[in-house]
Amino acid sequence: MVDTTKHSDEILTAAGRSLQVQREGGTHRPGPSIGQGSAKLKWQNRLKKIRNVALAVGAVWIGASIIGLVIEGLGFTGLMAAGALTLGAMYVFGKYPKMKIPQRADLKKGDARAMVGRTELWLEHQRPALPPPAMQVVDQLGVQLDALGAQLETIDQAHPAVNEVRELVGEYIPETIENYRKIPQHLRNEEHAGKTADDRLTESLTKISGEVDRVTRRMAEGALDDLAIKARYLDYRFGGAEALEDQR
């Protein structure tokens, strides 16, 4: 007589290992995220896969339990069929939906906050095709875009700087990289008008990086002014450090 409990435990153990692999991103591990915005989008996609796997596996075993009650036991064949369905469901729902890389036309859609995360994800996809110096600037841009995204969480979307963000992040960054990628690879290291395409790309991205920093600082000016005013008020209301020492 077949020990169905033992086989059931083996199937569930295998299913658990498969789910763990899917949680870790499958057998193909993506490169590190350049920023929190892109990491968040990838994590949301992974959570969706985990949810789908859990629902599918639950449906298989609930269905198997109901059938087992009706026919008074699944038997070895039924248990193996349920196990095969479990592994199949975990493979399919753990693989799909795949992470959709935004197209350039998608970058400016929606609000500016979402645009920053999509641009980070798009930059990650472009990064392997760039020369090493430009890769370093892209990594720096990831950190800067995170700071910019944090500012956009609290700023009024009607603020004049938001339109500047849309132009800078949604147009200049992708346009610069796409223009570079149109150049055949064997010509990118040849000098043209005094510089190579690799050099021009790195210089252009560095300038954009400086502009991203400038816009971030501009949007932070209001909060910095508010903090300075509050600090002056507290000094006036309670006195400076010397006054606090005198009160002790």
ChimeraX commands (.cxc) that place a marker at each C-alpha (Angstrom):
marker #1 position 0.00,0.00,0.00 radius 0.5
marker #1 position 1.35,3.41,-1.01 radius 0.5
marker #1 position 2.11,5.87,1.77 radius 0.5
marker #1 position 0.23,8.87,0.37 radius 0.5
marker #1 position 1.17,11.08,3.31 radius 0.5
marker #1 position 4.86,10.63,2.57 radius 0.5
marker #1 position 4.40,11.42,-1.11 radius 0.5
marker #1 position 2.26,14.44,-0.25 radius 0.5
marker #1 position 5.02,15.77,2.03 radius 0.5
marker #1 position 7.61,15.29,-0.73 radius 0.5
marker #1 position 5.46,17.18,-3.24 radius 0.5
marker #1 position 4.83,20.05,-0.84 radius 0.5
marker #1 position 8.55,20.24,-0.01 radius 0.5
marker #1 position 9.44,20.43,-3.71 radius 0.5
marker #1 position 6.76,23.05,-4.22 radius 0.5
marker #1 position 8.19,25.08,-1.36 radius 0.5
marker #1 position 11.67,24.97,-2.90 radius 0.5
marker #1 position 10.27,26.07,-6.25 radius 0.5
marker #1 position 8.41,28.97,-4.65 radius 0.5
marker #1 position 11.58,30.06,-2.85 radius 0.5
marker #1 position 13.42,30.13,-6.19 radius 0.5
marker #1 position 10.67,32.29,-7.64 radius 0.5
marker #1 position 10.84,34.65,-4.64 radius 0.5
marker #1 position 14.54,35.08,-5.34 radius 0.5
marker #1 position 13.87,36.00,-8.95 radius 0.5
marker #1 position 14.06,32.58,-10.61 radius 0.5
marker #1 position 17.19,30.95,-11.97 radius 0.5
marker #1 position 18.11,34.12,-13.84 radius 0.5
marker #1 position 18.90,36.83,-11.30 radius 0.5
marker #1 position 18.55,40.40,-12.61 radius 0.5
marker #1 position 21.28,42.95,-12.06 radius 0.5
marker #1 position 21.12,45.28,-9.06 radius 0.5
marker #1 position 18.68,48.17,-9.23 radius 0.5
marker #1 position 20.18,51.60,-9.81 radius 0.5
marker #1 position 17.57,53.20,-7.57 radius 0.5
marker #1 position 14.68,52.62,-5.21 radius 0.5
marker #1 position 12.10,53.53,-7.85 radius 0.5
marker #1 position 13.06,50.71,-10.20 radius 0.5
marker #1 position 13.57,48.32,-7.26 radius 0.5
marker #1 position 10.03,49.04,-6.12 radius 0.5
marker #1 position 8.58,48.30,-9.57 radius 0.5
marker #1 position 10.48,45.01,-9.76 radius 0.5
marker #1 position 9.39,44.04,-6.24 radius 0.5
marker #1 position 5.76,44.76,-7.12 radius 0.5
marker #1 position 6.07,42.45,-10.12 radius 0.5
marker #1 position 7.63,39.74,-7.93 radius 0.5
marker #1 position 4.86,40.05,-5.35 radius 0.5
marker #1 position 2.30,39.65,-8.11 radius 0.5
marker #1 position 3.99,36.40,-9.17 radius 0.5
marker #1 position 4.09,35.10,-5.59 radius 0.5
marker #1 position 0.40,35.95,-5.15 radius 0.5
marker #1 position -0.51,34.17,-8.39 radius 0.5
marker #1 position 1.53,31.11,-7.39 radius 0.5
marker #1 position -0.15,30.95,-3.99 radius 0.5
marker #1 position -3.63,31.25,-5.49 radius 0.5
marker #1 position -2.90,28.62,-8.14 radius 0.5
marker #1 position -1.41,26.13,-5.67 radius 0.5
marker #1 position -4.27,26.70,-3.24 radius 0.5
marker #1 position -6.83,26.11,-6.00 radius 0.5
marker #1 position -5.13,22.86,-7.05 radius 0.5
marker #1 position -5.09,21.40,-3.54 radius 0.5
marker #1 position -8.54,22.61,-2.58 radius 0.5
marker #1 position -9.85,21.01,-5.76 radius 0.5
marker #1 position -7.89,17.82,-5.03 radius 0.5
marker #1 position -9.30,17.71,-1.49 radius 0.5
marker #1 position -12.87,18.09,-2.74 radius 0.5
marker #1 position -12.40,15.35,-5.33 radius 0.5
marker #1 position -10.80,13.14,-2.71 radius 0.5
marker #1 position -13.80,13.55,-0.42 radius 0.5
marker #1 position -16.22,12.75,-3.25 radius 0.5
marker #1 position -14.45,9.63,-4.44 radius 0.5
marker #1 position -13.20,8.72,-0.95 radius 0.5
marker #1 position -9.50,9.13,-1.59 radius 0.5
marker #1 position -7.31,10.30,-4.45 radius 0.5
marker #1 position -4.93,7.39,-4.45 radius 0.5
marker #1 position -1.36,7.48,-5.71 radius 0.5
marker #1 position -2.28,8.46,-9.27 radius 0.5
marker #1 position -4.52,11.31,-8.15 radius 0.5
marker #1 position -1.90,12.56,-5.71 radius 0.5
marker #1 position 0.78,12.53,-8.41 radius 0.5
marker #1 position -1.56,14.36,-10.78 radius 0.5
marker #1 position -2.20,17.03,-8.15 radius 0.5
marker #1 position 1.53,17.31,-7.54 radius 0.5
marker #1 position 2.24,17.68,-11.26 radius 0.5
marker #1 position -0.44,20.37,-11.53 radius 0.5
marker #1 position 1.11,22.14,-8.53 radius 0.5
marker #1 position 4.58,22.21,-10.04 radius 0.5
marker #1 position 3.19,23.23,-13.42 radius 0.5
marker #1 position 1.20,26.06,-11.89 radius 0.5
marker #1 position 4.23,27.24,-9.94 radius 0.5
marker #1 position 6.36,27.24,-13.07 radius 0.5
marker #1 position 3.84,29.15,-15.20 radius 0.5
marker #1 position 2.65,31.65,-12.60 radius 0.5
marker #1 position 6.16,32.06,-11.18 radius 0.5
marker #1 position 7.49,33.00,-14.61 radius 0.5
marker #1 position 4.67,35.25,-15.75 radius 0.5
marker #1 position 3.82,38.09,-15.88 radius 0.5
marker #1 position 7.31,39.10,-16.91 radius 0.5
marker #1 position 8.69,42.46,-15.89 radius 0.5
marker #1 position 7.69,44.89,-18.63 radius 0.5
marker #1 position 10.48,47.27,-19.53 radius 0.5
marker #1 position 9.00,50.70,-20.33 radius 0.5
marker #1 position 9.38,51.99,-23.86 radius 0.5
marker #1 position 10.63,55.51,-24.38 radius 0.5
marker #1 position 7.13,56.66,-25.34 radius 0.5
marker #1 position 5.85,55.40,-21.96 radius 0.5
marker #1 position 8.30,57.37,-19.82 radius 0.5
marker #1 position 6.36,60.64,-19.78 radius 0.5
marker #1 position 2.95,59.07,-19.21 radius 0.5
marker #1 position 1.22,59.55,-15.85 radius 0.5
marker #1 position 2.43,61.79,-13.06 radius 0.5
marker #1 position 6.02,62.87,-12.61 radius 0.5
marker #1 position 6.55,60.62,-9.57 radius 0.5
marker #1 position 5.74,57.47,-11.54 radius 0.5
marker #1 position 7.86,58.75,-14.43 radius 0.5
marker #1 position 10.98,58.76,-12.25 radius 0.5
marker #1 position 10.63,55.06,-11.36 radius 0.5
marker #1 position 9.94,54.08,-14.97 radius 0.5
marker #1 position 12.97,56.03,-16.14 radius 0.5
marker #1 position 15.19,54.24,-13.61 radius 0.5
marker #1 position 13.93,50.89,-14.90 radius 0.5
marker #1 position 14.49,51.98,-18.51 radius 0.5
marker #1 position 18.03,53.16,-17.64 radius 0.5
marker #1 position 18.84,49.78,-16.07 radius 0.5
marker #1 position 17.85,48.08,-19.32 radius 0.5
marker #1 position 20.07,50.44,-21.35 radius 0.5
marker #1 position 23.03,50.35,-18.97 radius 0.5
marker #1 position 24.79,47.19,-20.32 radius 0.5
marker #1 position 25.12,48.78,-23.78 radius 0.5
marker #1 position 26.95,51.85,-22.43 radius 0.5
marker #1 position 30.70,52.40,-21.98 radius 0.5
marker #1 position 32.00,51.99,-18.39 radius 0.5
marker #1 position 32.33,55.74,-17.64 radius 0.5
marker #1 position 28.73,56.29,-18.74 radius 0.5
marker #1 position 27.62,53.33,-16.60 radius 0.5
marker #1 position 29.06,55.07,-13.56 radius 0.5
marker #1 position 27.11,58.23,-14.37 radius 0.5
marker #1 position 23.93,56.15,-14.78 radius 0.5
marker #1 position 24.49,54.66,-11.33 radius 0.5
marker #1 position 24.88,58.19,-9.96 radius 0.5
marker #1 position 21.70,59.22,-11.76 radius 0.5
marker #1 position 19.86,56.39,-10.02 radius 0.5
marker #1 position 20.72,57.87,-6.62 radius 0.5
marker #1 position 19.80,61.37,-7.80 radius 0.5
marker #1 position 16.48,60.22,-9.28 radius 0.5
marker #1 position 15.60,58.65,-5.92 radius 0.5
marker #1 position 16.14,62.04,-4.25 radius 0.5
marker #1 position 14.14,63.72,-7.00 radius 0.5
marker #1 position 11.32,61.21,-6.59 radius 0.5
marker #1 position 11.23,61.90,-2.85 radius 0.5
marker #1 position 10.81,65.61,-3.57 radius 0.5
marker #1 position 7.99,64.89,-6.01 radius 0.5
marker #1 position 6.10,62.98,-3.30 radius 0.5
marker #1 position 5.47,66.19,-1.37 radius 0.5
marker #1 position 5.56,68.95,-3.98 radius 0.5
marker #1 position 2.51,70.33,-5.77 radius 0.5
marker #1 position 2.34,68.83,-9.25 radius 0.5
marker #1 position 1.55,72.32,-10.56 radius 0.5
marker #1 position 4.97,73.56,-9.38 radius 0.5
marker #1 position 6.94,75.01,-12.32 radius 0.5
marker #1 position 9.85,72.66,-11.58 radius 0.5
marker #1 position 7.67,69.61,-12.32 radius 0.5
marker #1 position 7.53,70.49,-16.02 radius 0.5
marker #1 position 11.29,70.88,-15.95 radius 0.5
marker #1 position 11.54,67.39,-14.42 radius 0.5
marker #1 position 9.36,65.96,-17.18 radius 0.5
marker #1 position 11.57,67.49,-19.84 radius 0.5
marker #1 position 14.83,66.55,-18.14 radius 0.5
marker #1 position 13.96,62.98,-17.08 radius 0.5
marker #1 position 11.39,62.03,-19.71 radius 0.5
marker #1 position 13.11,63.57,-22.75 radius 0.5
marker #1 position 16.77,64.52,-22.36 radius 0.5
marker #1 position 17.95,61.33,-20.64 radius 0.5
marker #1 position 16.33,58.84,-23.06 radius 0.5
marker #1 position 17.05,61.00,-26.12 radius 0.5
marker #1 position 20.77,61.20,-25.26 radius 0.5
marker #1 position 21.10,57.45,-24.82 radius 0.5
marker #1 position 19.03,56.56,-27.88 radius 0.5
marker #1 position 21.11,58.88,-30.07 radius 0.5
marker #1 position 24.22,57.09,-28.82 radius 0.5
marker #1 position 22.77,53.63,-29.46 radius 0.5
marker #1 position 21.99,54.54,-33.07 radius 0.5
marker #1 position 25.73,54.76,-33.73 radius 0.5
marker #1 position 27.25,51.44,-34.90 radius 0.5
marker #1 position 29.35,49.93,-32.14 radius 0.5
marker #1 position 32.59,49.91,-34.15 radius 0.5
marker #1 position 32.30,53.67,-34.71 radius 0.5
marker #1 position 31.71,54.69,-31.10 radius 0.5
marker #1 position 35.43,54.84,-30.27 radius 0.5
marker #1 position 36.39,56.78,-33.39 radius 0.5
marker #1 position 36.91,60.50,-33.07 radius 0.5
marker #1 position 34.39,62.75,-34.77 radius 0.5
marker #1 position 34.77,66.53,-34.54 radius 0.5
marker #1 position 37.42,66.07,-31.86 radius 0.5
marker #1 position 35.70,63.56,-29.57 radius 0.5
marker #1 position 34.44,59.99,-29.61 radius 0.5
marker #1 position 30.78,59.06,-29.22 radius 0.5
marker #1 position 31.64,57.39,-25.90 radius 0.5
marker #1 position 33.17,60.63,-24.61 radius 0.5
marker #1 position 30.23,62.74,-25.77 radius 0.5
marker #1 position 27.74,60.38,-24.15 radius 0.5
marker #1 position 29.54,60.48,-20.81 radius 0.5
marker #1 position 29.83,64.27,-20.93 radius 0.5
marker #1 position 26.15,64.68,-21.82 radius 0.5
marker #1 position 24.98,62.36,-19.04 radius 0.5
marker #1 position 27.25,64.20,-16.58 radius 0.5
marker #1 position 25.63,67.51,-17.54 radius 0.5
marker #1 position 22.16,65.97,-17.13 radius 0.5
marker #1 position 23.23,64.64,-13.72 radius 0.5
marker #1 position 24.16,68.18,-12.71 radius 0.5
marker #1 position 20.78,69.48,-13.89 radius 0.5
marker #1 position 18.92,66.78,-11.93 radius 0.5
marker #1 position 20.81,67.88,-8.81 radius 0.5
marker #1 position 19.99,71.54,-9.50 radius 0.5
marker #1 position 16.26,70.85,-9.93 radius 0.5
marker #1 position 16.18,68.74,-6.76 radius 0.5
marker #1 position 17.80,71.56,-4.80 radius 0.5
marker #1 position 15.39,74.08,-6.31 radius 0.5
marker #1 position 12.38,72.05,-5.19 radius 0.5
marker #1 position 13.87,71.67,-1.71 radius 0.5
marker #1 position 14.31,75.42,-1.25 radius 0.5
marker #1 position 10.85,75.88,0.24 radius 0.5
marker #1 position 11.40,73.18,2.86 radius 0.5
marker #1 position 14.86,74.55,3.66 radius 0.5
marker #1 position 13.42,78.06,4.11 radius 0.5
marker #1 position 10.63,76.74,6.34 radius 0.5
marker #1 position 13.15,74.91,8.52 radius 0.5
marker #1 position 15.35,78.01,8.82 radius 0.5
marker #1 position 12.35,80.15,9.81 radius 0.5
marker #1 position 11.28,77.57,12.39 radius 0.5
marker #1 position 14.80,77.43,13.83 radius 0.5
marker #1 position 14.91,81.22,14.15 radius 0.5
marker #1 position 11.53,81.22,15.87 radius 0.5
marker #1 position 12.67,78.58,18.35 radius 0.5
marker #1 position 15.80,80.62,19.09 radius 0.5
marker #1 position 13.61,83.67,19.70 radius 0.5
marker #1 position 11.05,81.74,21.75 radius 0.5
marker #1 position 13.36,79.64,23.89 radius 0.5
marker #1 position 16.73,81.29,23.43 radius 0.5
marker #1 position 19.92,79.84,22.04 radius 0.5
marker #1 position 22.11,77.13,23.48 radius 0.5
marker #1 position 23.50,79.55,26.08 radius 0.5
marker #1 position 19.99,80.42,27.31 radius 0.5
marker #1 position 19.14,76.75,27.66 radius 0.5
marker #1 position 22.27,76.21,29.74 radius 0.5
marker #1 position 21.26,79.12,32.02 radius 0.5
marker #1 position 17.87,77.56,32.64 radius 0.5
marker #1 position 19.44,74.38,34.05 radius 0.5
marker link #1:1,2 radius 0.2
marker link #1:2,3 radius 0.2
marker link #1:3,4 radius 0.2
marker link #1:4,5 radius 0.2
marker link #1:5,6 radius 0.2
marker link #1:6,7 radius 0.2
marker link #1:7,8 radius 0.2
marker link #1:8,9 radius 0.2
marker link #1:9,10 radius 0.2
marker link #1:10,11 radius 0.2
marker link #1:11,12 radius 0.2
marker link #1:12,13 radius 0.2
marker link #1:13,14 radius 0.2
marker link #1:14,15 radius 0.2
marker link #1:15,16 radius 0.2
marker link #1:16,17 radius 0.2
marker link #1:17,18 radius 0.2
marker link #1:18,19 radius 0.2
marker link #1:19,20 radius 0.2
marker link #1:20,21 radius 0.2
marker link #1:21,22 radius 0.2
marker link #1:22,23 radius 0.2
marker link #1:23,24 radius 0.2
marker link #1:24,25 radius 0.2
marker link #1:25,26 radius 0.2
marker link #1:26,27 radius 0.2
marker link #1:27,28 radius 0.2
marker link #1:28,29 radius 0.2
marker link #1:29,30 radius 0.2
marker link #1:30,31 radius 0.2
marker link #1:31,32 radius 0.2
marker link #1:32,33 radius 0.2
marker link #1:33,34 radius 0.2
marker link #1:34,35 radius 0.2
marker link #1:35,36 radius 0.2
marker link #1:36,37 radius 0.2
marker link #1:37,38 radius 0.2
marker link #1:38,39 radius 0.2
marker link #1:39,40 radius 0.2
marker link #1:40,41 radius 0.2
marker link #1:41,42 radius 0.2
marker link #1:42,43 radius 0.2
marker link #1:43,44 radius 0.2
marker link #1:44,45 radius 0.2
marker link #1:45,46 radius 0.2
marker link #1:46,47 radius 0.2
marker link #1:47,48 radius 0.2
marker link #1:48,49 radius 0.2
marker link #1:49,50 radius 0.2
marker link #1:50,51 radius 0.2
marker link #1:51,52 radius 0.2
marker link #1:52,53 radius 0.2
marker link #1:53,54 radius 0.2
marker link #1:54,55 radius 0.2
marker link #1:55,56 radius 0.2
marker link #1:56,57 radius 0.2
marker link #1:57,58 radius 0.2
marker link #1:58,59 radius 0.2
marker link #1:59,60 radius 0.2
marker link #1:60,61 radius 0.2
marker link #1:61,62 radius 0.2
marker link #1:62,63 radius 0.2
marker link #1:63,64 radius 0.2
marker link #1:64,65 radius 0.2
marker link #1:65,66 radius 0.2
marker link #1:66,67 radius 0.2
marker link #1:67,68 radius 0.2
marker link #1:68,69 radius 0.2
marker link #1:69,70 radius 0.2
marker link #1:70,71 radius 0.2
marker link #1:71,72 radius 0.2
marker link #1:72,73 radius 0.2
marker link #1:73,74 radius 0.2
marker link #1:74,75 radius 0.2
marker link #1:75,76 radius 0.2
marker link #1:76,77 radius 0.2
marker link #1:77,78 radius 0.2
marker link #1:78,79 radius 0.2
marker link #1:79,80 radius 0.2
marker link #1:80,81 radius 0.2
marker link #1:81,82 radius 0.2
marker link #1:82,83 radius 0.2
marker link #1:83,84 radius 0.2
marker link #1:84,85 radius 0.2
marker link #1:85,86 radius 0.2
marker link #1:86,87 radius 0.2
marker link #1:87,88 radius 0.2
marker link #1:88,89 radius 0.2
marker link #1:89,90 radius 0.2
marker link #1:90,91 radius 0.2
marker link #1:91,92 radius 0.2
marker link #1:92,93 radius 0.2
marker link #1:93,94 radius 0.2
marker link #1:94,95 radius 0.2
marker link #1:95,96 radius 0.2
marker link #1:96,97 radius 0.2
marker link #1:97,98 radius 0.2
marker link #1:98,99 radius 0.2
marker link #1:99,100 radius 0.2
marker link #1:100,101 radius 0.2
marker link #1:101,102 radius 0.2
marker link #1:102,103 radius 0.2
marker link #1:103,104 radius 0.2
marker link #1:104,105 radius 0.2
marker link #1:105,106 radius 0.2
marker link #1:106,107 radius 0.2
marker link #1:107,108 radius 0.2
marker link #1:108,109 radius 0.2
marker link #1:109,110 radius 0.2
marker link #1:110,111 radius 0.2
marker link #1:111,112 radius 0.2
marker link #1:112,113 radius 0.2
marker link #1:113,114 radius 0.2
marker link #1:114,115 radius 0.2
marker link #1:115,116 radius 0.2
marker link #1:116,117 radius 0.2
marker link #1:117,118 radius 0.2
marker link #1:118,119 radius 0.2
marker link #1:119,120 radius 0.2
marker link #1:120,121 radius 0.2
marker link #1:121,122 radius 0.2
marker link #1:122,123 radius 0.2
marker link #1:123,124 radius 0.2
marker link #1:124,125 radius 0.2
marker link #1:125,126 radius 0.2
marker link #1:126,127 radius 0.2
marker link #1:127,128 radius 0.2
marker link #1:128,129 radius 0.2
marker link #1:129,130 radius 0.2
marker link #1:130,131 radius 0.2
marker link #1:131,132 radius 0.2
marker link #1:132,133 radius 0.2
marker link #1:133,134 radius 0.2
marker link #1:134,135 radius 0.2
marker link #1:135,136 radius 0.2
marker link #1:136,137 radius 0.2
marker link #1:137,138 radius 0.2
marker link #1:138,139 radius 0.2
marker link #1:139,140 radius 0.2
marker link #1:140,141 radius 0.2
marker link #1:141,142 radius 0.2
marker link #1:142,143 radius 0.2
marker link #1:143,144 radius 0.2
marker link #1:144,145 radius 0.2
marker link #1:145,146 radius 0.2
marker link #1:146,147 radius 0.2
marker link #1:147,148 radius 0.2
marker link #1:148,149 radius 0.2
marker link #1:149,150 radius 0.2
marker link #1:150,151 radius 0.2
marker link #1:151,152 radius 0.2
marker link #1:152,153 radius 0.2
marker link #1:153,154 radius 0.2
marker link #1:154,155 radius 0.2
marker link #1:155,156 radius 0.2
marker link #1:156,157 radius 0.2
marker link #1:157,158 radius 0.2
marker link #1:158,159 radius 0.2
marker link #1:159,160 radius 0.2
marker link #1:160,161 radius 0.2
marker link #1:161,162 radius 0.2
marker link #1:162,163 radius 0.2
marker link #1:163,164 radius 0.2
marker link #1:164,165 radius 0.2
marker link #1:165,166 radius 0.2
marker link #1:166,167 radius 0.2
marker link #1:167,168 radius 0.2
marker link #1:168,169 radius 0.2
marker link #1:169,170 radius 0.2
marker link #1:170,171 radius 0.2
marker link #1:171,172 radius 0.2
marker link #1:172,173 radius 0.2
marker link #1:173,174 radius 0.2
marker link #1:174,175 radius 0.2
marker link #1:175,176 radius 0.2
marker link #1:176,177 radius 0.2
marker link #1:177,178 radius 0.2
marker link #1:178,179 radius 0.2
marker link #1:179,180 radius 0.2
marker link #1:180,181 radius 0.2
marker link #1:181,182 radius 0.2
marker link #1:182,183 radius 0.2
marker link #1:183,184 radius 0.2
marker link #1:184,185 radius 0.2
marker link #1:185,186 radius 0.2
marker link #1:186,187 radius 0.2
marker link #1:187,188 radius 0.2
marker link #1:188,189 radius 0.2
marker link #1:189,190 radius 0.2
marker link #1:190,191 radius 0.2
marker link #1:191,192 radius 0.2
marker link #1:192,193 radius 0.2
marker link #1:193,194 radius 0.2
marker link #1:194,195 radius 0.2
marker link #1:195,196 radius 0.2
marker link #1:196,197 radius 0.2
marker link #1:197,198 radius 0.2
marker link #1:198,199 radius 0.2
marker link #1:199,200 radius 0.2
marker link #1:200,201 radius 0.2
marker link #1:201,202 radius 0.2
marker link #1:202,203 radius 0.2
marker link #1:203,204 radius 0.2
marker link #1:204,205 radius 0.2
marker link #1:205,206 radius 0.2
marker link #1:206,207 radius 0.2
marker link #1:207,208 radius 0.2
marker link #1:208,209 radius 0.2
marker link #1:209,210 radius 0.2
marker link #1:210,211 radius 0.2
marker link #1:211,212 radius 0.2
marker link #1:212,213 radius 0.2
marker link #1:213,214 radius 0.2
marker link #1:214,215 radius 0.2
marker link #1:215,216 radius 0.2
marker link #1:216,217 radius 0.2
marker link #1:217,218 radius 0.2
marker link #1:218,219 radius 0.2
marker link #1:219,220 radius 0.2
marker link #1:220,221 radius 0.2
marker link #1:221,222 radius 0.2
marker link #1:222,223 radius 0.2
marker link #1:223,224 radius 0.2
marker link #1:224,225 radius 0.2
marker link #1:225,226 radius 0.2
marker link #1:226,227 radius 0.2
marker link #1:227,228 radius 0.2
marker link #1:228,229 radius 0.2
marker link #1:229,230 radius 0.2
marker link #1:230,231 radius 0.2
marker link #1:231,232 radius 0.2
marker link #1:232,233 radius 0.2
marker link #1:233,234 radius 0.2
marker link #1:234,235 radius 0.2
marker link #1:235,236 radius 0.2
marker link #1:236,237 radius 0.2
marker link #1:237,238 radius 0.2
marker link #1:238,239 radius 0.2
marker link #1:239,240 radius 0.2
marker link #1:240,241 radius 0.2
marker link #1:241,242 radius 0.2
marker link #1:242,243 radius 0.2
marker link #1:243,244 radius 0.2
marker link #1:244,245 radius 0.2
marker link #1:245,246 radius 0.2
marker link #1:246,247 radius 0.2
marker link #1:247,248 radius 0.2
view
